[in-house]
Every structure is written in C-alpha cells, then in structure tokens.
Amino acid sequence: MTDLRLPLTFNERQLMEFVLRGRGTSRAVIADATGLTPPTVSRLVTSLVENGLLTETADRAGQKGQPRKTLSIRKGQAYSIGINFMRGRFDLAIVDLAGDIVAVDSVRIDRITVDSITALASERAAAALRASRIPTRRVVGAGISLPGGFAPDGKVLLAHEYFPDLDRHALAPAFCEALAMPCNVDTDGVCATLGEFLYGAASAYDTFFLLHIGHGVGGGAVLNGQLFRGAHGNASKPGVLFPYDTPRPSGQDLVEYLQHNGIDIADIFDLAALCEDTEPLVENWLDRSAGQIAEVGRVITAFIDPEVIFVGGRLPDRFNTALVDRLTDISLPGPSRGLPNAPFKASTLGTNSGVLGAACLPIFASFMTGSQISAGNAYRDGRRPLKS
C-alpha cells in the first residue's frame, strides 16, 4: 500500500478522478477521455494498482480473445473521516475511498466551542477506527463540514450565528492537532456538492449546482468538472436572495414555522420524526418554498448555465423529493428569451449526506485535479505523520 501522505502527480489525479466518478471502465476509455497516451495510462494504472488504490478486473462476459479489463477503486485500502455538526448534534463517519460508509457515530451536544468539538472529534474518531479495525495509516485525513463562510484569507471561519464560539477561528489547524492527521474544513454547501459529485447522481454531470437547505440556504457549484469556491471560499450562497427578517426556504425557517404553530420541535434533525398531524403545515411550507426556489433556479441558470440543479442538504429525503416534485410543476420564463431554466433533481445521498460530503474533502484534496488549482482550506503546514 502506498504512503497516503505522498502527493499524486497531476496525471495520476486525472486517472483517479475519472475512476472515482465511476467513469473509468478501461485503459482505452480513460486514454480517450483524458487525452493521455495509452502508454502513459498503462504506466499510471500499473503504479496505482501496485500501490493498492485501484483494482483491475478482466471482463470475460461476451468477449472473444483477450478480455477487456475494467478499473475500479480498491475497497478496504484507503479511508476518510467525515465530521458534520449542527446545533445540538455531532455526526461522524468513516468512508471507504470506494464510497462505502463503514462506520457512523452520532451524539447530541450542547455548547460547541473549539476545544469541545476538537476533543469530541478526536475521541469519537479514535473509537470508530478501533471498532472498525482500521489503522490510522490507511486514513487520508478528516473533513469537517459546518455552516458559515470564510474571512478574506480563506481560512478563518465566519461562523453561523448558532456557533458564536467558533467565529473568527482557523479551525483546520485545531482539528489537525487534535486528530493528528491532515484535516480540511469547508462549508456544508461545498461538502454536500463534493459528495454528490463523487458518490451521488451528480457524478454524471460536469456542470451543476447543488442547492443546500440547512440552517440557511447555501450551495455549491461544479463548473466544467472543477469545484468552484470563489476567491475566498465563499461562492455559491443563494441565501443572499432571502432577507433574514422574511420567510426563507431554509430548514431553520421550517423549524420556526412549525414552532410558531405549536409543534414541539427543537431542530432540523427532529423533522424526520414529525407526526401526521403536522402534514398540512409541512405542505404549506413546501408550497411556499418551492415557489422561492424556482426563482433561485432562474438566477442560477442565468449565471452559470448548469446542466441540472440538485436540491439537498439537511432536510429528510422526502422533503427534498417533495420540493422537486413541486418545482417540476412550476413553469417560469427562462433567464433570457428562448433559454429554458435548468431542471431540478433531488439529491440521492440520503440521511448520511452530511458526513459523506465532509469525508469527500480530504479525498478531493488528495486525489482530484481541482484541489491543485482552487483556493482550498486544507491545513498543510506542520502536518504530522500518520500513526499506525
């Protein structure tokens, strides 16, 4: 097994990204799609197979003569840790590079501070690795997803109002120190976008937008196969279209709407357990929010011309599906004469989308081409060696 701390070359990243997104069927297909010469592809494949990252299997079905060999990510060789938290809850998962979630941990928390959250992350990550019998040397790193944005340096967090004790802190170094491994911190919108890009339905698209409905209204964009974060990591925030003192299509808005109507609910993660009596209220909120999101779709279409706009985030799956069903029935003029609005699709990642998306941060940093040209938030200085 290769040392996961060693950086891959750009060509190796091209090949890994192609396979990660489920597009790598054979050496010939990869050579044709990437523009790499067949000898170069063969050399790269041989190296990555020998290092344990890829596996190559002969496909003998219906073949005459020499069978075609198909490439895929080798399971059980490299892992990533995803950490996702919201008000009152901490989630952690260990994700195989092949996209399988091999361990999940969740705990309720009260107040979130830098010290409390990094200590909890260290404790829970170590316990999950022990229980799963995964040596730390096989862990690429940890990704942390949270609401908010970044200061002009792209590293200091401008935290959501629910996390005042995290505001104005550079969290990546603190997590790196606590977990003793490379760590990346980014917004929940960016994390969800990467998760959908690598392991969800968006792997079939090169240009798309993900509308992330959480405490606020966030998002993320992939343009021509590259994650777009902007100059400081604050791109793709459609919530700016909805003032805080007005109804918004956000998860927190739904929670407050239900509370105002006498429903005993504390936060977004309680939505999954709503009783049938709340359905008329939920339907009203979905109707109103779908109308607002449809207008967002016009703006997104006008600015980036995506193939599709995904709806995902912290809401239960049935809410995302219900929103998309309503959006399909809404007909609005396109952003310019003769131009149609981009279609909406529901995210396919399910209830673990938060931690899966967070786990994609170190995978993106270690194995994908975009991390070398976009303004990331990886903590690279003073990186400690991985412990076995």
N, C-alpha and C positions, 0 to 999 in steps of 0.2 A: 504494500500500500504506500502510495506517495505521501510525502510530508505535506499536509494540507495547508501549511503556512507558506509554502513556496508559491510565488505568483505564477500564473499561467501566462503564456505568450498571447498576443492578440489572436493569432490563428487558432491556438488551442481554445480560446474563449469562443471564437466563431463556431467551432465544431461543437463544443459543449452546449452552447446556447441553442443550436439547431436541434440537438438531441433532447435537451431539457424541455423544449417546447413541443416535443412529440413529432417533430418533422424529420428526424433522422432515420431513414429506412435502410439506406445502403451507402457505401462509399461513393458510388457513382452519382446518386441523388445529391449528396452533400457537395460533391465537387461541382456539379452543375449549378446548384443554388448559390453557393458561396463564391464561385469564381476561382477557388483554389485548384491547383493542378492535381490530377489523380495521384501522382507520386507523393505530393505533399500531404494529401488527405490520408493516404495509406500510412505514411510515416507518423502522422499525428494520431491516427486511430491505434496503431500498434503501441505507441507510447502510452496513450490513455488507458488502453486495455491492460497493458502490463502494470500500470500504476493502480489499477483497481477501480477506476472511476466509470469505465464503460465495459459493457459485455457485448460480444458479437456472436450471434446465433445463426446457424445455417437454416434457411427456409427451403425445405425439400418438397413442400406441397405443390404438386403440378409442375415440378421443374424437370427438365431434361438436361443431362450433362452436369456441369458444375453448378451446384445450388447457390442462389443468391444469399449473402449474409446480411442480416439486419442488426442494427445497432440500438442499444438502449442503455439507460443508466443502470449501473450495477447496484442492486439493493444491499443494504447492510454494511456499506463501506464508509459512507460519509453522512453526517447528520448536521442539523442546525437546530438551535433552540429559539423558539418564538415566545415573546413575553408581551402581553396585552393587558392593559388595565383601564378601568373606568371608575367612576365614583362608586366606592363600596365593593369592588370586585377586582381580583387579580387572577389572570389566566396564564398558564404556561403550557407549552407543548414541545415535544421533541419530534422533529420531522426528518424522515429519510430523504436523501437527495432525490430519490425517485418519486417523491411526493406523498409517501405514506406517513400518516401521523401515528407514531409508535407509542406515544405516551401523552397523557393530558392531565393537568392538575389545575384545580380551581379552588380559590379560597376567598371568603369575604374579608374585607379590610375596612378599617375606619379611616383614620387620617393618613394621608400619603405625604411623606417627606423624602428627601433624597436618601437619608440614612435608612429609613424604614423600608423603602421599596428596594434598594440595592441589597440590603441584608436578606429580605424575603426572597428576592430573586436568587441569590447565592444558595440559600438553604434549600429552596424548592428544586432548583436545577440539579444540585448535587444529589438530592434524594431521588429525583426522577431518573438520572443517569444510573445510579446504583440499582434501582429497581429494574431498569431495562437492561442492565449488564452491558452498558455502552461505555467504553473507555473514553476519557476526555480527548485523547489524541485523535479520535475519529470525528470530533466536533469542529466544524468550520468556524463557528462563532455563534453569537447570540444577537438577535434583533429585537428591538423594543419599539412597540407601536403606542402612540399616545396622541390625544387631541392637542392642537396648538399650532405654532409656527416657529420660525427662527429669526433671530436678530440678523443684521446685515452680514455678520461674519459666517452665517450658515451653520453655526454650532451651538450658540447659546439659545436655550429654549425660551420662547414666549408662550407660557403655558396657558391652557384653558382656565377660565375663572374658577373651575372646581378644584384646581390643583395649585393654589397660590404658593405653597411651599416649594414647588418645583420651578417657579418663574425665575428667569434670569440665571439659570444654571446650565453649564455644559455637562449634560448627563452621560454622554458616551464614555468619557474618562472614568467617571464614578462607577459605571457598570463594569467597565473593563477591569478595574481594580478589584471589585467585589467578586466577579466571576472568574478572574484570572484567565481570560480569553478575549479574542477580538470581539468588540461589540459595536453595533450600529444603532442609532436612534433616528426615527423619522416619524412623520405624521401618519395617523391612521389611514388617511386617504391614499398616501403613497404606498403604504404597506398592502392595503387591500388591492390596489392596482397591480402591484407585482405578483400577488397571489393569484389573481385572476389571469394574469399574463402567462405565468409559468404553469399553473396547475388547474386553471379553470377554463371556461369556454372562450376566453379572450385569446388563448394560445393560437386560435385560428386567424387572428387579425393582426395587422401590422400598425394600424392607426385606430385608436379607440379612446373613449373617455369613460371613466368609472365615476358615477355619482355616489358618494359615500354618505349615507344617512346615519349619523351617530348622535352625539350630544348636539352637534351643529350640523351644517351642511357643507361637506368637504368634497374632495375628489382627487383624481389623478389622471394623467394623460400619457399615453404611449404614442409617439409620432414616428412613423416610418421605422418601427421596430425598436425605438430608443425611448427610455423613460425620460419624460420632460419634467424637471423640477424647478426651472427658472434660475435666476441669478443667485438667489439666496435660499433656495429650497421652499419657497412659498407660492409656487404656481398652483393653478387649478383649485381655486377657492370660490365656488359659485355662491356660497353663503352670503357674499357681499351684496347680492341682489335682494336680500331679505333683511330689513332692519330688525334689530333685536326687540324693539317695542311693538312689533306687529306679528301676527301668526306666521309661522315659518314651517316648511316641510322637514322638520328635524325630529329626531327621536325624543329629545328633551321637550319639544313643543307638544308632542303626543302625550308624554307623561303628565305634563302640567295641565293639558286639556282634560285628561281623564280625572286627575286630582280635583280640578275645579268642578267637575260634575259628580263628585262624591265617591269616586273609585279609589280604593285603598291600594295604592301602588307607590313604590319608593323610587325605582329607577328603571332604566331601559331593559335590563335583563329580566325584570318581572313581567314583561309583556307576553312572554311565551306561555304564562300560566293564567292568562285572563279567562274569566268565565264567559258563558254565552250571553249573559245579561249585558255585557259591555259591547256586544257586536254592533248595535245601532250607532253608538258613539264612535267606534272604530271606523265604521263605514263612512260616517260624516267626515272624519278626519282624512280618510283615504281619498274621498271625492275632492275635497278642497286641495290637498297636497298634490294630487295628480295634475290638477289644473296649473298649479305653480311650477311643477317640474316640467310640464310640457313647454312652458315659456323658457325655462332654463335650457331645454333642448334646442330651441331656436338659436339662442345665443351661442351655445357650444358649437352648433353646426356652422354658424357664421364665422367663428374664429378659427376652428381647427379642421373642419370638414371631416369628421370621423366616419369610419365605416359603420360604427354602432356605438350606442351609449348604454353602458351597463348600470343597473341600479342594484346597489348592495350596501353593506355596512353592518350596523349593529342590530338592526331590526330582525325579528324572526323571518325565516324564509317565506312564509305565507304572506307577510306584509309586502315584501319585495315583489312577489308574483302578482298580488292584487293590484299594486301600483302599476306594474307593467301592463296588466290586462286593461286597466282604465286608460293608460296612455295610448294603447293601440287604438282605442275608440275615439281619441281626441284628434281632430283634424285642424291644424293651424297652417297658415301660409308659411312658406319657407323663408329663409333669411334674405332672399333676393328673388326676383321674378324668374320663375321656371326652375328654381332649385328646391328639391324636397328636403325636409328635415330628416336627420339621421334617425333610424329606428331604435327603439329601446328593447333591451333584453334584461332578464333578471339574472343576478349572479348565481353561480352554480356551486359555490363553495360551502354552503351550509353554516351551521352554528359555530364551527371552529375556524371560520374565515379570518377572524382577528389574529389568532396566534399563528395560523398558517401564513398569513401575509407578513407578519413580523419575522417569521423564520426565513422568509424569502430575502430579507435584507442582506444577511451575510452570504447567501447563495448568489445573489446579484453581484455583490462586491467581489466574490472570489471566482465566479465562473462566467460572467457575462460581459460583453464588449462595452455596453453603455456605462459601466462603472468607471471606465478609464477616461471618459470624456464629459460626464455630467458632474455637477457640483454635489458630491455626496457628503454624508455626515459621519463617515466611518472614523473611528478612533484608531489611528495607525501609529502614532508616536509612542514609544515606550512599551510596545507590545510585548507581553510576557510569553515565554514558551508554553506550549500546551502541556499539561500534566497528564500522565498516563494513569 
